[in-house]
Amino acid sequence: MRVFPIAAAVLALAAWTGCSSSNGGNGGPDQDVPPVDLGYIDDAQEPEDPGAGADGVEDQGTEPDVPQATYEIVFLSDTMFPQQVPSGQPFTIRARVRLVQDQTFVSGRQVDFAISRIETLDGEEVFKGDSSLTRPSSISNADGLVETVFQGGATVELLYTVTATSPDALPVSMRLVVLKMECGCLTVSLGYPGAPGSGASYQLSALTSDKKCADLNAATPLTGVVAEALGLDLTQPVQFQCPPPNTTVTLVVKGVENCPFAFGCVEGIVITGDKATETTPCPNTATVGLVATPMTLEGAFTGSHRLDVSAAFEDCSAVDPATQCGSPATLGFGRLVCCYLRAVEQAFAADAATVVAAIQAQADSWEGTLLTGDEGAKLDAALASLIPDKLASDSPAWVAKYAQVAARVTTALRQINLNSTITFGAEEDGKIPGTIVWDAYNPLYWKAGCDPSDPNFFACGKLVLPMASFGELAYAPTIQDSTFQASRVAGNRVVIEDHDVALNLGRLAAYFASDVASRVYSGGYIADNVVKGGDARSVEQAIAMRLPCATVATDLMSQISSWFTGTQADLETLCEEGLLRLLQQATDLRTPLIRPMRVTVSGSGAYADTSCDLKADRITQVEGVDSYEGTFHPPAGATSEVSGSLTAIRK
């Protein structure tokens, strides 16, 4: 058990006041200044388990309720020891609010600050002090940052406890001690070769000069702290509020974002008694370069990938399959996908004469078997007299929606979102081997039928398509596993080199035009990220619903039964196969459309340790620094550029 004896500060305070009684607060420029160090001691005796009886058997009584917090408040200053505040001077208290579940910072949360206890250095409670908080509440910004200002009063040798609270978060506290202090000045510039996350902060500690950099690292508990400062921006110099004058110190800097990610240390920094003025900057300056904390990437991560492939597509509205889609094997991808989709559209938009002609053409295959002599002409006439009325009266209204499927499909596929399992192997000779198992398209969007004015429009049509969900489709857009090589570079960043992803945009186009469009158009809907219901399950089933072929066969048989030697079932099959002829060009185009194609992609990102176990457990990208980009390689025609983003969270 650890206890924090307030009385331990008395000796430290006596040492401080003894030093500050002469020579401006120090015996000389090289004399160490002892801090007010409210330390801890380790009690070797473990506390008795309150849940165990005298015989050592655990009591089966009711366990006390433990509140489950959604959020947590984390102070950016070291809370192990009290922060020293010169009397009459302000001290900025900064904290961040983050989600307990995934440690991400949260904006828009109110945090209230209050002085919850005042006591003397020997632990006696005081019910009134003259220090105060100038801002009782703060709302977290985009980086989860909140702050208030503690204004030190004239009364010294008082220890204040400040408690921060927020709804759905456990309260947290830090301590500040108000002292009479002689102040110098020190300004420190920081350097780091990487790109820290937006939530990074930099804790600066000035230690007594007997502390040596060779003995310190990011995990070393710091003792002999004579002054502290906090920086939030790597590009801006950090000023110590009240470092002791005429002192030589060792300067330590920790870069922290949830956990320490970088460390820097320099010795022999001299703080003179000079001070900054309105016209003269602080003459005492130092520069500290931070070095990334070593951590491993080895292990499995859940990857989230976004790929903008819009450059691969073109506007299909003016493409005519009859005149512009010859020699499909040589067409560029954008034109080929338009040829296929426009052929589908034309099949569903075909007028009555075209539908009749398709069924009549199918009937021609009966010549010499079910049809002899002039019976073919008789059947053609019967079809021409019956089918137009059936199309007008019985064709489903949703069929017309297929006449706009090209724009719907190309819109849905301009941005591809993917989930994966990324596994980094053991580093060898500066290279890290890796594999990517592609788990799902998560999400893709089918916005047909969504209302743009709906506040939830952003979530409408959201589809999650696991790789295992496509069955045995000939055009299944399943992505095979990928392999890659990676390397670590300065600043806790990883670079993933060029590697192939078997992303087949042609198969996706065929899948959306058939399996998604047919179900949604024929009465289905998207809920819980999947397509539910729908009378049709494919574009072939959908085209068959243009006519009620069973009814057509019944009516047709009543007209031709006196001479037709076939059955009513033969006539129903004739109707269905004739309708499929409308899709013949689309079916022919689908074969070259789904040929193998790939994306070559590379990327980089900053990795961070959020659980403080020296294992990188999050890879994120900093805008303007990191990249995720590549090239789409179609089976024919020109390549096109791909851009996007990547994040990864350790499993």
C-alpha positions in Angstrom: 0.0 0.0 0.0 1.2 3.5 -0.8 0.6 6.5 1.5 1.5 10.1 0.8 2.5 11.7 4.1 1.9 15.5 4.1 4.4 15.8 6.9 7.2 14.8 4.6 7.0 18.2 3.0 8.0 20.1 6.2 11.6 19.1 5.9 11.6 19.9 2.2 10.1 23.3 2.8 12.6 24.0 5.5 15.4 23.2 3.0 13.8 25.5 0.4 13.3 28.4 2.7 16.8 28.0 4.2 18.3 28.2 0.7 16.2 31.2 -0.3 17.2 33.3 2.8 20.4 34.5 1.1 22.0 35.2 -2.3 18.6 35.6 -4.0 17.4 32.2 -3.0 20.6 30.1 -3.6 24.0 29.7 -2.2 25.5 29.9 -5.7 24.9 29.1 -9.3 25.9 25.4 -9.0 24.0 24.8 -5.7 21.1 22.3 -6.1 17.7 23.6 -5.0 15.7 21.0 -3.1 12.1 20.7 -4.2 9.0 20.6 -2.1 8.7 16.8 -2.6 5.6 15.2 -1.1 6.8 11.7 -1.8 5.4 8.3 -1.1 6.6 5.4 1.0 5.9 1.7 0.3 4.2 -0.1 3.2 5.5 -3.7 3.2 2.4 -5.0 4.9 -0.5 -5.7 2.5 -3.9 -4.6 3.7 -6.1 -7.4 5.1 -8.7 -8.6 2.6 -12.0 -7.2 3.9 -13.8 -10.0 2.0 -12.2 -12.8 3.9 -13.2 -14.2 7.3 -11.0 -15.3 10.2 -10.7 -18.7 8.7 -9.5 -17.3 5.4 -12.7 -18.1 3.6 -14.0 -15.3 1.5 -17.2 -13.7 2.7 -20.0 -14.3 0.3 -21.6 -10.9 1.1 -22.7 -8.5 -1.5 -19.9 -6.8 -3.4 -20.1 -3.0 -3.5 -21.2 -1.4 -6.7 -18.4 -0.1 -8.8 -19.4 2.8 -11.0 -18.8 2.2 -14.7 -17.4 5.3 -16.3 -17.9 6.1 -20.0 -15.3 8.9 -20.0 -12.2 9.7 -18.0 -10.4 12.9 -17.2 -6.6 12.8 -17.4 -4.5 15.7 -16.0 -1.5 16.6 -18.2 0.7 17.6 -15.3 2.3 15.0 -13.1 -0.1 14.2 -10.2 2.3 12.1 -8.2 3.7 15.2 -6.4 2.1 18.6 -5.8 2.7 21.3 -8.3 4.6 24.3 -6.9 2.8 27.6 -7.4 4.6 30.9 -6.5 2.4 33.1 -4.3 0.5 35.6 -6.3 1.1 33.8 -9.6 -1.3 31.9 -11.9 -0.9 28.2 -12.7 -2.8 26.7 -15.7 -4.3 23.3 -15.0 -4.8 21.3 -18.1 -6.5 18.0 -18.7 -8.0 15.9 -21.5 -11.3 14.0 -21.7 -11.3 10.7 -23.5 -13.5 7.6 -23.9 -12.6 4.8 -21.6 -13.3 2.1 -24.2 -10.9 3.2 -27.0 -8.9 6.1 -25.4 -10.0 8.5 -28.1 -10.3 12.2 -27.1 -13.8 13.6 -26.8 -15.0 17.1 -27.7 -17.9 19.0 -26.2 -17.7 17.5 -22.7 -18.1 19.9 -19.7 -15.6 19.5 -16.9 -16.1 21.3 -13.6 -13.2 22.2 -11.4 -13.4 22.9 -7.7 -11.0 23.3 -4.7 -12.1 20.3 -2.7 -9.6 20.6 0.2 -7.1 23.0 1.8 -4.5 21.9 4.3 -1.2 22.9 5.9 1.9 21.1 5.0 1.6 18.9 8.1 -1.9 17.8 7.1 -4.1 20.0 9.2 -7.2 21.0 7.3 -7.8 24.7 6.6 -11.4 25.8 5.8 -10.5 29.0 3.9 -7.6 30.0 1.7 -6.9 33.0 -0.5 -6.0 31.0 -3.7 -8.8 30.5 -6.2 -9.9 29.0 -9.5 -10.6 31.7 -12.1 -12.7 29.4 -14.4 -14.9 26.8 -12.6 -15.9 25.0 -15.9 -14.4 24.2 -19.3 -15.8 22.5 -22.4 -13.4 20.1 -24.2 -12.2 21.1 -27.6 -11.6 18.8 -30.6 -8.5 17.3 -28.9 -10.4 16.7 -25.7 -8.5 19.6 -24.0 -10.0 21.4 -21.0 -8.2 23.9 -18.7 -8.7 26.3 -15.8 -6.3 28.7 -14.0 -5.3 28.3 -10.3 -4.5 31.7 -9.0 -2.0 31.4 -6.1 -2.8 33.7 -3.2 -0.6 35.6 -0.8 -0.8 33.0 2.0 2.0 30.4 1.5 2.6 26.9 2.7 -0.9 25.8 2.0 -1.7 22.7 0.0 -4.8 22.8 -2.3 -6.6 19.8 -3.8 -8.4 20.6 -7.0 -11.0 18.0 -8.2 -12.3 17.7 -11.7 -15.7 16.2 -12.4 -17.8 15.5 -15.5 -21.0 13.5 -16.1 -20.3 9.7 -16.7 -16.7 10.1 -15.5 -15.0 9.4 -12.2 -13.7 12.5 -10.4 -9.9 13.0 -10.4 -7.8 15.3 -8.3 -4.4 17.0 -8.3 -2.6 19.0 -5.6 -0.9 22.4 -5.7 1.2 23.9 -3.0 1.6 27.7 -2.7 5.1 28.8 -1.8 7.2 32.0 -1.6 9.6 31.4 -4.4 12.4 33.4 -6.1 11.9 33.0 -9.9 14.3 33.0 -12.8 13.3 32.3 -16.4 13.9 29.5 -18.9 12.6 29.0 -22.4 12.9 25.6 -24.1 12.6 24.7 -27.8 11.7 21.1 -28.7 12.6 19.0 -31.7 11.1 15.7 -32.9 11.6 13.9 -36.2 8.1 12.5 -36.4 4.6 13.9 -36.6 2.9 13.7 -33.2 -0.8 13.2 -32.9 -3.0 16.2 -32.2 -3.4 15.0 -28.6 0.3 15.1 -27.8 1.6 17.1 -24.9 5.2 17.7 -23.6 6.1 17.5 -20.0 9.3 19.4 -19.1 11.0 18.9 -15.8 14.1 20.7 -14.5 16.0 18.4 -12.2 18.9 19.0 -9.8 22.2 18.8 -11.6 23.2 15.6 -9.9 20.7 13.8 -12.1 22.4 12.5 -15.2 20.8 11.7 -18.6 22.5 8.3 -18.8 20.4 7.2 -15.8 17.1 8.5 -17.1 14.5 7.4 -19.7 10.8 7.8 -20.3 9.9 5.3 -17.6 12.2 6.6 -14.9 10.3 8.1 -11.9 11.7 11.6 -11.6 13.1 13.0 -8.3 14.8 16.2 -7.5 12.3 18.2 -9.6 12.8 21.9 -9.0 10.5 23.2 -11.7 8.0 21.9 -14.3 6.4 23.2 -17.5 3.9 21.9 -20.0 3.9 22.3 -23.8 1.0 21.5 -26.2 2.6 22.5 -29.5 5.9 21.0 -30.6 6.6 24.1 -32.8 6.3 26.6 -30.0 8.9 27.3 -27.3 7.9 26.4 -23.8 8.4 28.8 -20.9 8.9 27.7 -17.3 6.8 29.7 -15.0 9.2 30.0 -12.0 12.4 28.1 -12.3 14.9 28.7 -9.4 17.4 31.4 -10.3 21.2 30.9 -10.3 20.9 27.2 -10.7 22.3 24.5 -13.0 19.7 21.9 -13.9 19.3 18.7 -16.0 16.3 19.2 -18.3 14.1 16.2 -19.1 11.2 16.2 -21.6 8.6 13.5 -22.1 6.3 13.5 -25.1 3.0 12.0 -24.0 -0.2 11.0 -25.8 -2.0 8.6 -23.4 1.5 7.1 -22.9 5.0 8.4 -23.3 6.0 8.3 -27.0 9.3 10.3 -26.9 12.0 11.3 -24.5 14.7 13.9 -24.4 17.3 15.0 -21.9 20.1 17.6 -21.7 22.5 18.4 -18.8 24.2 21.6 -17.6 21.4 24.1 -18.3 22.2 27.3 -16.4 19.3 29.4 -15.1 20.6 32.9 -14.2 18.9 35.4 -12.1 17.9 37.4 -15.2 14.3 37.7 -16.1 12.4 38.4 -19.3 10.8 41.9 -19.7 8.3 43.3 -22.1 11.1 44.2 -24.5 13.8 41.6 -23.7 13.2 37.9 -24.1 14.3 35.4 -21.5 18.2 35.1 -21.9 18.1 31.5 -20.5 17.3 29.1 -23.4 17.7 25.4 -24.2 16.9 23.1 -27.0 16.0 19.5 -26.4 15.7 16.9 -29.2 13.2 14.1 -28.4 13.9 10.5 -29.4 11.0 8.1 -30.1 10.3 5.6 -27.3 11.2 2.1 -28.7 8.2 -0.2 -29.2 7.3 -3.2 -31.3 4.8 -3.5 -34.1 4.7 -7.3 -34.2 1.2 -8.7 -33.9 -2.3 -8.4 -35.4 -4.3 -5.2 -36.0 -7.8 -4.4 -37.2 -7.3 -2.3 -40.3 -9.7 0.3 -41.7 -9.0 1.3 -45.3 -10.6 4.0 -47.4 -9.8 4.1 -51.1 -11.0 6.8 -53.5 -11.1 5.1 -56.9 -13.4 7.7 -58.6 -10.7 8.3 -61.3 -11.4 4.8 -62.6 -15.0 5.6 -63.5 -16.6 7.9 -66.1 -20.1 9.4 -66.8 -22.2 6.6 -68.4 -25.1 8.8 -69.5 -23.9 9.3 -73.1 -22.5 5.8 -73.7 -24.5 3.8 -76.4 -23.8 0.1 -76.2 -24.8 -0.4 -79.8 -22.2 1.9 -81.2 -19.5 2.4 -78.6 -18.9 -1.0 -77.0 -17.4 -3.1 -79.8 -14.2 -5.0 -79.0 -14.8 -5.0 -75.2 -11.5 -6.7 -74.5 -9.7 -3.6 -75.6 -11.9 -1.0 -73.8 -10.6 1.0 -70.8 -12.2 0.1 -67.5 -14.4 3.3 -67.3 -15.9 2.7 -70.7 -16.3 -1.1 -70.2 -18.2 -0.7 -66.9 -20.5 1.9 -68.6 -21.1 -0.5 -71.6 -22.2 -3.2 -69.2 -24.4 -1.0 -67.0 -26.0 0.8 -70.0 -26.7 -2.6 -71.6 -28.5 -3.6 -68.3 -30.4 -0.3 -68.4 -31.5 -0.8 -72.0 -32.7 -4.4 -71.2 -35.1 -3.0 -68.6 -36.1 0.0 -70.7 -36.9 -2.0 -73.9 -40.2 -1.2 -75.4 -43.0 -3.7 -76.2 -41.8 -4.3 -79.8 -38.3 -5.2 -78.5 -39.6 -7.5 -75.9 -41.9 -9.2 -78.4 -39.0 -9.6 -80.9 -36.8 -11.1 -78.2 -39.4 -13.8 -77.4 -40.1 -14.4 -81.1 -36.3 -14.9 -81.6 -36.3 -17.5 -78.9 -39.3 -19.2 -80.6 -37.2 -19.5 -83.7 -35.2 -22.3 -82.0 -38.4 -24.4 -82.1 -38.5 -24.5 -85.9 -38.5 -28.1 -87.0 -39.6 -29.5 -83.6 -42.5 -27.8 -81.8 -43.1 -25.5 -84.8 -43.6 -26.7 -88.4 -44.8 -25.1 -91.6 -46.5 -21.7 -91.0 -46.9 -22.4 -87.2 -43.9 -20.1 -86.5 -45.7 -17.1 -88.1 -48.9 -18.0 -86.2 -47.0 -18.0 -82.9 -45.3 -14.7 -83.7 -48.7 -13.1 -84.4 -50.1 -14.5 -81.1 -47.2 -13.1 -79.2 -47.4 -9.7 -80.8 -51.1 -9.5 -80.0 -50.8 -10.6 -76.3 -47.5 -9.3 -74.9 -47.9 -5.5 -75.3 -51.1 -5.5 -73.2 -49.5 -7.7 -70.6 -46.5 -5.3 -70.4 -48.8 -2.3 -70.0 -50.9 -3.9 -67.3 -48.8 -6.4 -65.4 -45.1 -5.2 -65.6 -44.0 -4.0 -62.0 -43.5 -0.3 -61.6 -40.1 -0.8 -60.1 -38.7 -2.1 -63.4 -38.3 1.5 -64.5 -35.8 2.1 -61.7 -33.3 -0.2 -63.5 -33.1 2.4 -66.3 -31.0 4.5 -63.9 -28.8 1.8 -62.4 -25.5 3.0 -64.1 -25.4 6.2 -62.1 -26.4 4.4 -58.9 -23.7 1.8 -59.2 -20.8 4.2 -60.2 -21.8 6.5 -57.4 -21.7 3.6 -54.9 -18.3 2.5 -56.0 -16.3 5.7 -56.2 -15.1 5.2 -52.6 -14.3 1.8 -51.3 -14.1 1.2 -47.5 -12.6 -2.0 -46.3 -11.9 -3.8 -43.0 -9.0 -6.1 -42.7 -6.7 -8.0 -40.3 -3.2 -6.6 -40.7 -0.4 -8.8 -39.2 3.1 -7.4 -38.8 5.8 -10.1 -38.4 9.1 -9.9 -36.6 11.5 -7.2 -37.8 14.7 -8.5 -39.5 17.4 -6.4 -41.1 15.2 -3.4 -40.9 12.3 -5.0 -42.8 8.9 -6.1 -41.3 7.0 -8.7 -43.3 3.2 -8.5 -43.2 0.0 -9.9 -44.4 -3.5 -8.5 -44.9 -6.6 -10.6 -44.7 -9.5 -8.7 -46.2 -12.5 -9.2 -43.9 -15.3 -7.0 -45.4 -16.4 -4.1 -47.4 -17.3 -1.9 -44.5 -19.2 0.1 -45.5 -20.3 0.7 -49.0 -23.4 2.8 -49.7 -26.4 2.3 -51.9 -28.2 5.7 -51.8 -31.0 4.9 -54.2 -34.2 5.7 -52.3 -32.5 7.8 -49.6 -33.8 11.3 -48.8 -31.0 13.9 -48.9 -33.0 16.1 -46.5 -33.2 13.4 -43.9 -30.9 14.2 -40.9 -29.8 10.5 -41.0 -29.1 10.6 -44.8 -25.4 9.9 -44.0 -26.3 6.5 -42.6 -28.9 5.6 -45.2 -28.1 2.7 -47.5 -25.1 1.6 -45.5 -24.0 -1.9 -46.5 -21.4 -4.2 -44.7 -20.4 -7.0 -47.0 -18.2 -9.7 -45.4 -15.9 -11.5 -47.9 -17.7 -14.7 -46.9 -21.1 -13.4 -47.9 -20.8 -13.7 -51.7 -21.3 -17.5 -52.0 -20.4 -19.2 -55.2 -21.1 -16.2 -57.5 -19.1 -16.3 -60.7 -18.5 -12.5 -60.2 -18.0 -12.6 -56.5 -15.9 -9.5 -55.5 -13.9 -11.4 -52.9 -10.4 -10.0 -52.2 -7.6 -12.5 -51.7 -5.0 -12.0 -49.0 -2.2 -9.5 -49.6 1.4 -9.5 -48.5 3.7 -6.5 -47.9 7.0 -5.3 -46.6 7.2 -2.5 -44.1 9.9 -0.5 -42.3 10.1 1.9 -39.4 11.3 5.4 -39.8 12.2 8.2 -37.3 9.5 9.6 -35.2 7.5 6.3 -34.5 6.3 6.1 -38.1 5.9 3.0 -40.2 6.1 2.9 -44.0 4.3 0.1 -45.9 5.8 -0.4 -49.3 4.0 -1.0 -52.6 1.9 -4.1 -52.5 -0.9 -5.5 -54.6 -4.5 -5.7 -53.5 -6.7 -7.9 -55.7 -9.6 -5.3 -55.6 -11.8 -6.1 -58.6 -14.0 -3.1 -59.3 -15.5 -4.9 -62.3 -16.8 -7.7 -60.1 -18.2 -5.0 -57.6 -20.0 -3.3 -60.5 -21.6 -6.6 -61.6 -22.5 -7.4 -58.0 -24.2 -4.1 -57.3 -26.0 -4.1 -60.7 -27.4 -7.5 -60.0 -27.5 -8.7 -56.4 -28.0 -5.3 -54.7 -30.1 -3.4 -57.3 -32.4 -6.3 -58.0 -33.3 -6.9 -54.3 -33.7 -3.2 -53.4 -35.7 -2.4 -56.6 -38.0 -5.4 -56.2 -39.3 -4.4 -52.8 -36.3 -5.1 -50.6 -34.7 -2.6 -48.1 -31.4 -2.0 -46.3 -31.5 -2.4 -42.5 -28.8 -3.3 -40.0 -26.2 -2.9 -42.8 -27.6 -5.7 -44.9 -30.2 -6.0 -47.8 -33.4 -7.7 -46.6 -36.3 -8.9 -48.7 -36.9 -8.3 -52.4 -38.7 -10.4 -54.9 -35.6 -10.8 -57.2 -32.2 -12.0 -56.2 -30.3 -11.3 -59.4 -30.6 -9.2 -62.5 -31.7 -12.3 -64.4 -34.6 -12.9 -61.9 -35.4 -9.2 -62.1 -35.7 -9.2 -66.0 -37.9 -12.2 -65.8 -40.4 -10.2 -63.8 -41.0 -7.8 -66.6 -43.8 -10.2 -67.7 -45.9 -12.6 -65.7 -44.8 -15.5 -67.8 -47.1 -18.0 -66.2 -50.1 -15.9 -67.1 -48.7 -15.2 -70.5 -48.4 -19.0 -71.1 -52.0 -19.7 -69.9 -53.5 -17.0 -72.2 -51.3 -18.0 -75.1 -52.2 -21.7 -74.8 -55.9 -20.8 -75.0 -55.2 -19.1 -78.4 -53.0 -21.7 -80.0 -54.0 -25.0 -78.4 -55.8 -26.2 -81.6 -52.5 -26.6 -83.5 -49.6 -26.2 -80.9 -48.1 -29.6 -80.1 -46.1 -28.4 -77.1 -47.2 -27.8 -73.5 -48.1 -24.8 -71.4 -44.8 -25.2 -69.5 -43.0 -25.0 -72.8 -44.7 -21.6 -73.4 -43.7 -20.3 -70.0 -40.1 -21.3 -70.5 -40.2 -19.6 -73.9 -41.3 -16.4 -72.3 -38.6 -16.5 -69.6 -35.8 -17.4 -72.0 -37.0 -14.7 -74.4 -36.7 -12.1 -71.6 -33.2 -13.3 -70.8 -32.3 -12.5 -74.4 -32.7 -8.8 -73.5 -29.7 -9.2 -71.2 -27.6 -11.0 -73.8 -25.3 -8.0 -74.5 -24.9 -7.3 -70.8 -24.1 -10.9 -70.1 -21.5 -10.9 -72.9 -19.9 -7.7 -71.5 -19.8 -9.1 -68.0 -17.2 -11.6 -68.9 -14.5 -9.1 -69.9 -15.6 -6.8 -67.1 -14.7 -9.3 -64.3 -11.3 -10.2 -65.6 -8.5 -9.9 -63.0 -7.5 -6.4 -62.0 -5.6 -5.0 -59.0 -4.6 -1.9 -57.0 -1.0 -1.3 -56.1 -1.0 0.7 -52.9 1.5 2.0 -50.3 1.1 4.0 -47.2 2.6 5.4 -44.0 1.4 6.3 -40.5 2.4 7.2 -37.0 2.2 4.4 -34.4 1.5 5.0 -30.8 1.4 3.0 -27.6 -1.9 3.7 -25.7 -1.6 1.0 -23.1 2.0 1.7 -22.0 3.3 -1.8 -22.6 5.8 -0.7 -25.3 3.7 -2.4 -28.0 2.4 -0.1 -30.7 -1.4 -0.5 -30.6 -2.6 2.2 -32.9 -1.5 3.4 -36.3 -3.0 6.7 -37.5 -2.2 9.1 -40.3 -1.3 12.8 -39.9 -2.8 15.0 -42.7 -0.1 16.4 -44.9 2.6 14.0 -43.5 1.4 10.5 -44.1 -0.1 8.9 -47.2 -2.2 6.0 -48.5 -2.2 6.0 -52.2 -1.5 3.9 -55.3 -2.6 2.9 -58.8 -5.5 1.0 -60.2 -4.5 -1.5 -62.9 -7.4 -2.5 -65.1 -7.2 -5.5 -67.5 -7.0 -3.1 -70.5 -6.5 0.6 -71.0 -4.8 3.3 -68.9 -4.2 3.1 -65.2 -5.7 5.6 -62.8 -4.7 7.1 -59.4 -6.0 5.9 -56.1 -5.9 7.9 -52.8 -7.2 7.2 -49.4 -6.5 6.7 -45.7 -5.5 3.9 -43.3 -5.9 3.3 -39.6 -5.1 0.2 -37.6 -5.9 -0.8 -34.0 -4.2 -3.7 -32.3 -6.5 -6.7 -31.7 
